[in-house]
Amino acid sequence: MIWDYFAWLQTCDPLADTPVAWALASGFVDHVSKCFLEAEIKRFEAEKAHDDDRRRQAEKEKTELRTKYMQKASRRFPVRLYRGFQIDFSALLSDRWLAFKVDFELLTPWYSKDDRVFHVLDNPVRKDRVFGVPFMAASSWKGMLRWACRMQCGLREYLEQHNGKLEGWRDPDWILHLFGNEKGEEKNFHQGALVFYPTWFNKIGFEVINPHSRERRAGTQPIYYEVVPPGAEGTLSLLYAPWSGMKPAADPKEVLPKLLEAIEKLLTTYGISAKRTVGWGMARIEKWRAFHKTGGTVEKNNCDELWQELQAWLSGGGAP
């Protein structure tokens, strides 16, 4: 008898309808990627040759491949496991803490390059190394949200005045309170009050960017990207956990509304993806949720209504 779960998976039949080791190592996702890419290449060649019959056939094959492998994926353990990747804020340890979840739906493709060395595509989307599920890392959320907060404080104007250089920029105290110092800081280094969590997505798709020659005004070489397509849903989860005596100190009534505004602008205006300059990573916020140890849970459709509830918590003395 084998007691090691992953060792047992190695003994499974890869062709059987069971969660097998190659799926946990993203092999299934790569196989689907290869099939989709072959169909995408056929479609591109058909359009280039203006062959209507071949184009319709390529679209048909692409649809059949998507239906076949997505049906199989829905039965596979790793592909549907993301539904269990939910952060539980129902039992916070301190009544000084506040947790937030922002549910959103992508309006444009999301992309973050994976760091895997070998892949069928040159530009694979970033995936969890064990389960092969596309995800956005907690460190990416922290960096992008810090940048959005800086934009609120006049970072754009500062860069315009200093030829696009960040040298000499100093974060205000409320940003240092939330995010802490950046790496490399030698004096007064401290951790921020925010804790970030990854976001997992439930879909994978493909996009093609085809650069055009300025002289011929025709495509040169199509570039294929594995992306999370529009319509995919995700959740931004973060915890506001200040502690007694932390420096710089800040009043939550002043800090939290700025944080919520930055979150809204990041998702709906700036975007959360690589290739943001072409409009990737735009999202629509579906729901705002906040959690407190004694206040319970509040759920609202917009940021202003959520902040009104938070003000009641803060004024009541239960929250920090």
C-alpha positions as CSV (number, residue, x, y, z in Angstrom):
1,M,0.0,0.0,0.0
2,I,1.2,3.5,-0.9
3,W,0.7,6.1,1.8
4,D,2.2,9.1,-0.1
5,Y,-0.6,10.7,-2.2
6,F,1.7,12.1,-4.9
7,A,3.6,8.9,-5.2
8,W,0.2,7.2,-5.7
9,L,-0.7,9.6,-8.5
10,Q,2.5,8.6,-10.3
11,T,1.2,5.1,-10.6
12,C,-2.1,6.2,-12.2
13,D,-2.9,5.6,-15.8
14,P,-2.5,8.9,-17.7
15,L,-5.4,7.9,-20.1
16,A,-7.9,7.2,-17.3
17,D,-10.5,9.7,-16.1
18,T,-8.7,10.2,-12.8
19,P,-6.6,13.1,-11.4
20,V,-3.2,12.1,-12.5
21,A,0.3,13.3,-11.7
22,W,0.9,14.9,-15.2
23,A,-2.2,17.1,-14.6
24,L,-0.8,18.3,-11.3
25,A,2.3,19.3,-13.1
26,S,0.3,21.4,-15.6
27,G,0.7,18.7,-18.3
28,F,-3.0,18.8,-19.1
29,V,-3.0,22.6,-19.4
30,D,0.0,22.4,-21.7
31,H,-1.8,19.8,-23.8
32,V,-4.9,22.0,-24.1
33,S,-2.6,24.9,-25.0
34,K,-1.0,22.9,-27.8
35,C,-4.4,21.9,-29.2
36,F,-5.7,25.5,-29.1
37,L,-2.5,26.9,-30.6
38,E,-2.7,24.5,-33.5
39,A,-6.3,25.5,-34.2
40,E,-5.3,29.2,-33.9
41,I,-2.5,28.8,-36.4
42,K,-4.9,27.1,-38.9
43,R,-7.3,30.0,-38.5
44,F,-4.6,32.6,-39.1
45,E,-3.3,30.8,-42.2
46,A,-6.9,30.6,-43.5
47,E,-7.5,34.3,-43.1
48,K,-4.1,35.1,-44.6
49,A,-5.0,33.1,-47.7
50,H,-8.5,34.5,-47.9
51,D,-9.8,30.9,-48.0
52,D,-13.3,31.0,-46.6
53,D,-13.7,27.3,-46.5
54,R,-10.5,26.7,-44.6
55,R,-11.3,29.5,-42.2
56,R,-14.7,28.0,-41.4
57,Q,-13.1,24.6,-41.0
58,A,-10.5,26.0,-38.6
59,E,-13.2,27.7,-36.5
60,K,-15.1,24.5,-36.4
61,E,-12.1,22.5,-35.3
62,K,-11.3,25.2,-32.7
63,T,-14.8,25.0,-31.3
64,E,-14.7,21.3,-31.2
65,L,-11.4,21.3,-29.4
66,R,-12.6,23.8,-26.9
67,T,-15.8,21.8,-26.2
68,K,-13.9,18.5,-26.0
69,Y,-11.1,19.5,-23.7
70,M,-13.1,21.9,-21.5
71,Q,-15.6,19.1,-20.9
72,K,-12.7,16.8,-19.9
73,A,-11.2,19.6,-17.9
74,S,-14.4,20.1,-15.9
75,R,-14.0,16.5,-14.7
76,R,-10.4,16.9,-13.8
77,F,-9.4,17.5,-10.2
78,P,-6.7,20.2,-10.8
79,V,-8.8,22.4,-13.1
80,R,-11.8,22.7,-10.8
81,L,-9.7,22.9,-7.6
82,Y,-9.5,26.7,-7.8
83,R,-13.1,26.8,-6.4
84,G,-11.6,25.7,-3.1
85,F,-8.9,28.5,-3.2
86,Q,-11.0,30.9,-1.1
87,I,-9.5,32.9,1.8
88,D,-11.5,32.5,5.0
89,F,-11.9,35.7,7.0
90,S,-14.7,34.5,9.2
91,A,-12.5,34.1,12.3
92,L,-10.1,37.1,12.5
93,L,-7.8,37.0,15.5
94,S,-8.1,40.6,16.6
95,D,-10.9,43.1,16.6
96,R,-8.4,45.7,15.4
97,W,-8.2,43.9,12.0
98,L,-10.4,44.4,8.9
99,A,-10.4,42.1,5.9
100,F,-11.6,42.9,2.4
101,K,-12.7,40.9,-0.6
102,V,-13.4,42.5,-4.0
103,D,-15.1,40.3,-6.6
104,F,-14.5,41.3,-10.1
105,E,-15.0,40.1,-13.7
106,L,-12.4,40.7,-16.4
107,L,-13.5,42.9,-19.4
108,T,-10.2,42.5,-21.3
109,P,-7.6,39.7,-21.3
110,W,-5.3,39.3,-18.3
111,Y,-1.7,38.2,-18.8
112,S,1.3,37.7,-16.5
113,K,4.3,35.9,-18.0
114,D,5.1,32.5,-16.4
115,D,8.7,31.8,-15.4
116,R,8.7,28.2,-16.6
117,V,11.7,27.4,-18.8
118,F,10.0,24.9,-21.2
119,H,6.5,25.5,-22.6
120,V,4.8,25.0,-26.0
121,L,4.2,28.8,-26.2
122,D,6.7,31.6,-25.9
123,N,4.3,33.6,-23.7
124,P,2.5,31.3,-21.3
125,V,0.3,32.8,-18.6
126,R,1.5,32.4,-15.0
127,K,0.2,29.3,-13.3
128,D,0.3,27.6,-10.0
129,R,3.2,25.1,-10.1
130,V,1.3,22.3,-8.5
131,F,-2.2,22.5,-9.9
132,G,-1.7,24.4,-13.2
133,V,-4.3,27.0,-12.4
134,P,-3.7,30.6,-13.6
135,F,-3.2,33.0,-10.8
136,M,-2.0,36.5,-9.9
137,A,0.6,36.5,-7.1
138,A,0.2,38.4,-3.8
139,S,3.4,40.3,-4.5
140,S,1.9,41.5,-7.9
141,W,-1.2,42.9,-6.1
142,K,1.0,44.7,-3.5
143,G,3.2,46.3,-6.2
144,M,0.3,47.4,-8.4
145,L,-1.8,48.7,-5.5
146,R,1.1,50.7,-4.1
147,W,1.6,52.2,-7.5
148,A,-2.2,53.2,-7.6
149,C,-1.9,54.8,-4.2
150,R,1.2,56.7,-5.4
151,M,-0.8,58.0,-8.4
152,Q,-3.3,59.4,-5.9
153,C,-0.5,61.3,-4.3
154,G,0.8,63.0,-7.5
155,L,3.3,60.5,-8.8
156,R,2.3,61.3,-12.4
157,E,3.1,65.0,-11.9
158,Y,6.4,64.1,-10.1
159,L,7.6,62.0,-13.0
160,E,6.7,64.7,-15.5
161,Q,8.8,67.2,-13.6
162,H,11.8,64.8,-13.2
163,N,12.0,63.3,-16.7
164,G,10.3,60.1,-15.7
165,K,12.7,59.3,-12.9
166,L,11.5,58.1,-9.5
167,E,14.7,59.2,-7.7
168,G,13.9,61.4,-4.8
169,W,10.3,60.4,-4.5
170,R,9.2,59.8,-0.9
171,D,6.0,57.9,-0.1
172,P,3.7,59.7,2.3
173,D,3.2,58.3,5.8
174,W,-0.2,56.7,5.0
175,I,1.3,54.6,2.1
176,L,4.2,53.6,4.4
177,H,1.7,52.6,7.0
178,L,-0.2,50.3,4.5
179,F,2.7,48.9,2.5
180,G,5.8,49.4,4.5
181,N,9.2,50.3,3.0
182,E,10.4,49.0,-0.3
183,K,13.2,46.4,-0.5
184,G,16.6,47.9,-0.1
185,E,15.6,50.5,2.5
186,E,18.3,50.6,5.2
187,K,16.8,53.1,7.7
188,N,13.5,52.7,9.6
189,F,12.7,49.6,7.7
190,H,9.3,48.1,8.7
191,Q,6.4,46.0,7.5
192,G,3.1,47.5,6.4
193,A,-0.3,46.8,7.8
194,L,-1.6,45.2,4.7
195,V,-1.4,41.4,4.0
196,F,-2.1,40.3,0.4
197,Y,-3.3,37.0,-1.0
198,P,-3.1,35.4,-4.5
199,T,-6.0,35.5,-6.9
200,W,-6.9,32.4,-8.9
201,F,-8.8,32.5,-12.2
202,N,-11.1,29.9,-13.7
203,K,-10.4,30.2,-17.5
204,I,-7.6,30.1,-20.0
205,G,-7.7,31.5,-23.5
206,F,-5.5,32.8,-26.3
207,E,-4.7,36.1,-27.9
208,V,-2.7,37.1,-31.0
209,I,-0.7,40.3,-31.4
210,N,0.4,40.8,-35.0
211,P,2.9,43.7,-35.4
212,H,2.6,45.5,-38.7
213,S,5.4,46.7,-40.9
214,R,5.4,50.5,-41.4
215,E,6.4,50.2,-45.1
216,R,4.1,47.3,-46.2
217,R,1.4,48.0,-43.6
218,A,1.0,44.2,-43.3
219,G,1.5,41.8,-40.4
220,T,5.0,40.5,-39.9
221,Q,5.0,37.7,-37.4
222,P,2.0,36.9,-35.1
223,I,2.8,36.7,-31.4
224,Y,0.7,34.2,-29.4
225,Y,-0.2,34.8,-25.8
226,E,-1.8,32.4,-23.4
227,V,-4.2,34.6,-21.3
228,V,-7.1,34.6,-18.9
229,P,-9.9,35.7,-21.2
230,P,-12.6,38.3,-20.7
231,G,-15.5,37.0,-18.6
232,A,-13.2,35.2,-16.1
233,E,-13.9,36.0,-12.5
234,G,-11.5,36.7,-9.6
235,T,-11.3,38.0,-6.1
236,L,-8.9,40.5,-4.6
237,S,-8.4,39.5,-0.9
238,L,-6.4,41.5,1.6
239,L,-6.2,42.0,5.3
240,Y,-5.6,45.3,7.2
241,A,-3.8,44.2,10.3
242,P,-2.2,47.1,12.2
243,W,-0.5,46.4,15.5
244,S,0.1,48.6,18.6
245,G,3.0,50.9,18.3
246,M,3.6,50.4,14.6
247,K,5.3,53.3,12.8
248,P,4.2,55.4,11.1
249,A,0.9,55.3,12.8
250,A,-2.3,56.3,10.9
251,D,-5.9,56.8,11.5
252,P,-8.0,54.1,9.8
253,K,-10.7,56.7,9.0
254,E,-8.2,58.6,6.9
255,V,-6.3,55.6,5.4
256,L,-9.1,53.2,4.5
257,P,-11.1,55.4,2.1
258,K,-7.9,56.2,0.2
259,L,-7.2,52.5,0.0
260,L,-10.6,51.6,-1.3
261,E,-10.4,54.4,-3.9
262,A,-7.1,53.1,-5.1
263,I,-8.5,49.5,-5.4
264,E,-11.4,50.8,-7.5
265,K,-9.2,52.8,-9.8
266,L,-6.7,50.0,-10.2
267,L,-9.3,47.5,-11.3
268,T,-11.5,49.8,-13.4
269,T,-9.1,52.5,-14.8
270,Y,-5.5,51.4,-14.7
271,G,-5.8,47.6,-15.2
272,I,-4.0,44.8,-13.4
273,S,-2.2,43.0,-16.2
274,A,1.0,43.1,-18.1
275,K,0.4,44.8,-21.5
276,R,-1.8,47.4,-19.7
277,T,-0.8,49.9,-22.4
278,V,-3.0,48.0,-24.9
279,G,-5.9,47.8,-22.5
280,W,-5.4,44.4,-21.0
281,G,-6.4,43.7,-17.4
282,M,-9.5,46.0,-17.2
283,A,-12.2,44.7,-14.9
284,R,-15.7,45.4,-13.6
285,I,-16.2,45.2,-9.8
286,E,-19.1,43.0,-9.0
287,K,-19.2,43.0,-5.2
288,W,-17.4,44.6,-2.2
289,R,-17.1,42.6,1.1
290,A,-15.6,43.5,4.4
291,F,-15.0,41.3,7.5
292,H,-14.6,42.1,11.2
293,K,-14.2,39.9,14.3
294,T,-17.2,41.3,16.2
295,G,-18.9,43.3,13.4
296,G,-19.4,40.3,11.2
297,T,-19.6,40.6,7.4
298,V,-21.0,43.3,5.2
299,E,-21.6,43.0,1.5
300,K,-22.2,46.0,-0.8
301,N,-22.4,46.7,-4.6
302,N,-20.3,49.8,-4.5
303,C,-17.4,51.3,-2.6
304,D,-19.3,54.3,-1.1
305,E,-21.9,52.0,0.5
306,L,-19.2,49.8,1.9
307,W,-17.3,52.8,3.4
308,Q,-20.5,53.9,5.2
309,E,-20.7,50.6,6.9
310,L,-17.0,50.7,7.8
311,Q,-17.5,54.1,9.4
312,A,-20.1,52.7,11.6
313,W,-17.7,50.0,12.7
314,L,-14.9,52.5,13.3
315,S,-17.2,54.9,15.2
316,G,-18.5,52.0,17.3
317,G,-15.0,51.2,18.7
318,G,-15.0,47.6,17.6
319,A,-12.6,48.1,14.7
320,P,-9.1,49.6,15.0
